[in-house]
Amino acid sequence: MFCKKCGKEIRDDAIVCPYCGVQVGNFSTPAPKTNVLAIVGFIFAFLMPVVGLICSIIGKSKVDECGGNGKGLATAGIVISIIAIVLYVIIVAASVGMAASVMNGVY
Ligand SMILES: [Zn+2]
């Protein structure tokens, strides 16, 4: 690449121009990555709540341990997974109860 200030050709990975000393590189630190497990856990919370719950718990502990984004996402994944599991249990219990009623001729 070429220096913005003096126009001399410099190395592509140079941070400071060796000819005039102007800053040419990008000093901004890369944004912290969102924990993958937190994302996976959040998605699975809707599809397979048990898997989502496990991934979210692991993801949350990883964020606590290693840093990065995704703590809120992991917490949301845990909450949604628990709600989904409770709903599934209610639906399954209701279905079983209804099936039992049909078989007993009550329904
Ligand atoms: Zn320069």
py3Dmol code that shows the C-alpha trace and the ligand (Angstrom):
import py3Dmol

protein = """\
ATOM      1  CA  MET A   1       0.000   0.000   0.000  1.00  0.00           C
ATOM      2  CA  PHE A   2       1.005   3.665  -0.201  1.00  0.00           C
ATOM      3  CA  CYS A   3       1.370   6.104   2.687  1.00  0.00           C
ATOM      4  CA  LYS A   4      -1.562   8.484   2.967  1.00  0.00           C
ATOM      5  CA  LYS A   5       0.727  11.375   3.853  1.00  0.00           C
ATOM      6  CA  CYS A   6       3.953  11.094   1.843  1.00  0.00           C
ATOM      7  CA  GLY A   7       2.724   8.687  -0.864  1.00  0.00           C
ATOM      8  CA  LYS A   8       5.734   6.335  -0.623  1.00  0.00           C
ATOM      9  CA  GLU A   9       5.184   2.623  -1.060  1.00  0.00           C
ATOM     10  CA  ILE A  10       5.249   0.830   2.305  1.00  0.00           C
ATOM     11  CA  ARG A  11       4.514  -2.644   3.575  1.00  0.00           C
ATOM     12  CA  ASP A  12       0.841  -3.648   3.626  1.00  0.00           C
ATOM     13  CA  ASP A  13       1.058  -4.657   7.294  1.00  0.00           C
ATOM     14  CA  ALA A  14       2.881  -1.493   8.376  1.00  0.00           C
ATOM     15  CA  ILE A  15       1.299   0.416  11.245  1.00  0.00           C
ATOM     16  CA  VAL A  16       3.513   3.500  10.970  1.00  0.00           C
ATOM     17  CA  CYS A  17       5.083   4.827   7.737  1.00  0.00           C
ATOM     18  CA  PRO A  18       8.886   4.293   7.983  1.00  0.00           C
ATOM     19  CA  TYR A  19       9.513   7.437   5.886  1.00  0.00           C
ATOM     20  CA  CYS A  20       7.392  10.090   7.570  1.00  0.00           C
ATOM     21  CA  GLY A  21       6.161   8.359  10.731  1.00  0.00           C
ATOM     22  CA  VAL A  22       2.456   8.898  10.111  1.00  0.00           C
ATOM     23  CA  GLN A  23       0.102   6.246  11.408  1.00  0.00           C
ATOM     24  CA  VAL A  24      -1.206   4.191   8.498  1.00  0.00           C
ATOM     25  CA  GLY A  25      -2.303   0.959  10.165  1.00  0.00           C
ATOM     26  CA  ASN A  26      -5.553   0.269  11.877  1.00  0.00           C
ATOM     27  CA  PHE A  27      -5.096   0.288  15.644  1.00  0.00           C
ATOM     28  CA  SER A  28      -8.685  -0.491  16.548  1.00  0.00           C
ATOM     29  CA  THR A  29      -8.850  -3.732  18.507  1.00  0.00           C
ATOM     30  CA  PRO A  30     -11.143  -6.381  17.020  1.00  0.00           C
ATOM     31  CA  ALA A  31     -14.606  -6.463  18.588  1.00  0.00           C
ATOM     32  CA  PRO A  32     -15.027  -9.197  21.183  1.00  0.00           C
ATOM     33  CA  LYS A  33     -16.643 -12.232  19.618  1.00  0.00           C
ATOM     34  CA  THR A  34     -20.043 -13.400  20.702  1.00  0.00           C
ATOM     35  CA  ASN A  35     -19.758 -16.825  22.285  1.00  0.00           C
ATOM     36  CA  VAL A  36     -20.803 -19.451  19.711  1.00  0.00           C
ATOM     37  CA  LEU A  37     -22.368 -21.708  22.332  1.00  0.00           C
ATOM     38  CA  ALA A  38     -24.535 -18.820  23.533  1.00  0.00           C
ATOM     39  CA  ILE A  39     -25.850 -18.361  19.959  1.00  0.00           C
ATOM     40  CA  VAL A  40     -26.340 -22.115  19.461  1.00  0.00           C
ATOM     41  CA  GLY A  41     -28.062 -22.378  22.843  1.00  0.00           C
ATOM     42  CA  PHE A  42     -30.388 -19.499  22.009  1.00  0.00           C
ATOM     43  CA  ILE A  43     -31.382 -21.078  18.664  1.00  0.00           C
ATOM     44  CA  PHE A  44     -31.846 -24.557  20.171  1.00  0.00           C
ATOM     45  CA  ALA A  45     -33.957 -23.069  22.975  1.00  0.00           C
ATOM     46  CA  PHE A  46     -36.764 -22.852  20.395  1.00  0.00           C
ATOM     47  CA  LEU A  47     -36.067 -26.109  18.545  1.00  0.00           C
ATOM     48  CA  MET A  48     -34.803 -28.519  21.215  1.00  0.00           C
ATOM     49  CA  PRO A  49     -35.103 -26.821  24.606  1.00  0.00           C
ATOM     50  CA  VAL A  50     -33.089 -29.454  26.511  1.00  0.00           C
ATOM     51  CA  VAL A  51     -30.128 -29.038  24.130  1.00  0.00           C
ATOM     52  CA  GLY A  52     -30.623 -25.264  24.193  1.00  0.00           C
ATOM     53  CA  LEU A  53     -30.556 -25.219  27.980  1.00  0.00           C
ATOM     54  CA  ILE A  54     -27.311 -27.224  28.121  1.00  0.00           C
ATOM     55  CA  CYS A  55     -25.610 -25.101  25.428  1.00  0.00           C
ATOM     56  CA  SER A  56     -26.752 -21.860  27.074  1.00  0.00           C
ATOM     57  CA  ILE A  57     -25.459 -22.902  30.503  1.00  0.00           C
ATOM     58  CA  ILE A  58     -22.080 -23.945  29.029  1.00  0.00           C
ATOM     59  CA  GLY A  59     -21.999 -20.788  26.876  1.00  0.00           C
ATOM     60  CA  LYS A  60     -22.717 -18.556  29.868  1.00  0.00           C
ATOM     61  CA  SER A  61     -19.940 -20.160  31.938  1.00  0.00           C
ATOM     62  CA  LYS A  62     -17.545 -19.804  28.968  1.00  0.00           C
ATOM     63  CA  VAL A  63     -18.386 -16.091  28.674  1.00  0.00           C
ATOM     64  CA  ASP A  64     -17.777 -15.692  32.420  1.00  0.00           C
ATOM     65  CA  GLU A  65     -14.472 -17.533  32.050  1.00  0.00           C
ATOM     66  CA  CYS A  66     -13.070 -16.219  28.757  1.00  0.00           C
ATOM     67  CA  GLY A  67     -14.929 -12.939  28.278  1.00  0.00           C
ATOM     68  CA  GLY A  68     -16.639 -11.778  25.113  1.00  0.00           C
ATOM     69  CA  ASN A  69     -20.220 -11.096  24.231  1.00  0.00           C
ATOM     70  CA  GLY A  70     -23.174 -13.398  24.582  1.00  0.00           C
ATOM     71  CA  LYS A  71     -23.870 -13.383  28.314  1.00  0.00           C
ATOM     72  CA  GLY A  72     -27.302 -11.783  27.833  1.00  0.00           C
ATOM     73  CA  LEU A  73     -27.979 -14.123  24.914  1.00  0.00           C
ATOM     74  CA  ALA A  74     -26.998 -17.157  27.002  1.00  0.00           C
ATOM     75  CA  THR A  75     -29.206 -15.986  29.891  1.00  0.00           C
ATOM     76  CA  ALA A  76     -32.099 -15.484  27.452  1.00  0.00           C
ATOM     77  CA  GLY A  77     -31.418 -18.967  26.052  1.00  0.00           C
ATOM     78  CA  ILE A  78     -31.591 -20.491  29.539  1.00  0.00           C
ATOM     79  CA  VAL A  79     -34.876 -18.684  30.360  1.00  0.00           C
ATOM     80  CA  ILE A  80     -36.486 -19.541  26.991  1.00  0.00           C
ATOM     81  CA  SER A  81     -35.332 -23.190  27.275  1.00  0.00           C
ATOM     82  CA  ILE A  82     -36.879 -23.544  30.742  1.00  0.00           C
ATOM     83  CA  ILE A  83     -40.160 -21.948  29.575  1.00  0.00           C
ATOM     84  CA  ALA A  84     -40.189 -24.183  26.474  1.00  0.00           C
ATOM     85  CA  ILE A  85     -39.511 -27.321  28.561  1.00  0.00           C
ATOM     86  CA  VAL A  86     -42.374 -26.395  30.945  1.00  0.00           C
ATOM     87  CA  LEU A  87     -44.696 -25.768  27.960  1.00  0.00           C
ATOM     88  CA  TYR A  88     -43.696 -29.079  26.354  1.00  0.00           C
ATOM     89  CA  VAL A  89     -44.360 -30.920  29.612  1.00  0.00           C
ATOM     90  CA  ILE A  90     -47.805 -29.260  29.897  1.00  0.00           C
ATOM     91  CA  ILE A  91     -48.623 -30.090  26.246  1.00  0.00           C
ATOM     92  CA  VAL A  92     -47.458 -33.714  26.628  1.00  0.00           C
ATOM     93  CA  ALA A  93     -49.347 -34.078  29.940  1.00  0.00           C
ATOM     94  CA  ALA A  94     -52.482 -32.599  28.375  1.00  0.00           C
ATOM     95  CA  SER A  95     -52.186 -34.919  25.359  1.00  0.00           C
ATOM     96  CA  VAL A  96     -51.692 -37.974  27.574  1.00  0.00           C
ATOM     97  CA  GLY A  97     -54.611 -36.916  29.751  1.00  0.00           C
ATOM     98  CA  MET A  98     -56.824 -36.405  26.701  1.00  0.00           C
ATOM     99  CA  ALA A  99     -55.791 -39.751  25.217  1.00  0.00           C
ATOM    100  CA  ALA A 100     -56.549 -41.452  28.542  1.00  0.00           C
ATOM    101  CA  SER A 101     -59.966 -39.771  28.641  1.00  0.00           C
ATOM    102  CA  VAL A 102     -60.721 -40.965  25.082  1.00  0.00           C
ATOM    103  CA  MET A 103     -59.702 -44.521  25.965  1.00  0.00           C
ATOM    104  CA  ASN A 104     -61.906 -44.493  29.067  1.00  0.00           C
ATOM    105  CA  GLY A 105     -64.859 -43.250  27.047  1.00  0.00           C
ATOM    106  CA  VAL A 106     -65.142 -40.070  29.121  1.00  0.00           C
ATOM    107  CA  TYR A 107     -64.279 -37.743  26.277  1.00  0.00           C
TER     108      TYR A 107
END
"""
ligand_1 = """\
1
ZN
Zn 4.698 8.394 4.848
"""
view = py3Dmol.view(width=600, height=400)
view.addModel(protein, "pdb")
view.setStyle({"model": 0}, {"cartoon": {"style": "trace"}})
view.addModel(ligand_1, "xyz")
view.setStyle({"model": 1}, {"stick": {}})
view.zoomTo()
view.show()
